Amino acid sequence: LDARSMTFWQAVRSLSLIFDQRYSEMALDEKIDEFLKASRMRHPSSEALTRLLVKKNFEPPRYNEMFQLETFFLPEALFSGCGQSLLLCALGKQICQMNGWGGTIILYSGKFMLQTPEGAILMPEEKWQALKDRDVTRFHVCSDQELIHTYLAQIEAACVIDGQPYDL
């Protein structure tokens, strides 16, 4: 992976293919396309996006599942809705882009969240509720390069903590 020339989405897709070899590149792309087609919004808005993400049951893993590697990759998130917050924000951003509407992944108070073009900050760990109180000094818009490096570090940490270093 070359973090300087890839988008975060491309890195997530590539690493998902490497980790979960049950899917060919074509099969994963078909699954992603099918997911995105089912995620069309007539009138994109923060509320519509929140309803869609809740309906798709997108939520971070429970505490005892936090370090399961599957939750870092697309197949598990697309199949069960369970995924790490950063991955779920990437999916939310793809939904926004597919609907002709932007989206930005931010880091706020040490947590990844999705900011909509309307300015709402959606929190995956709180069933995608919009953040009410904001302290702009703790708000950081993440670049693709920062997201890729963080994503790789999270995967590495999960492997070490879960005692699965061979998965690296």
Secondary structure, 3 states (H helix, E strand, C coil): CCCCCCCHHHHHHHHHHHHCCCCCHHHHHHHHHHHHHCCCCCCCCHHHHHHHHHHCCCECCCHHHCCCHHHHCHHHHHHHCECCHHHHHHHHHHHHHHCCCCCEEEEECCEEEEECCCCCEEEHHHCCEECCCCCHHHEEECCHHHHHHHHHHHHHHHHHHCCCHHHC
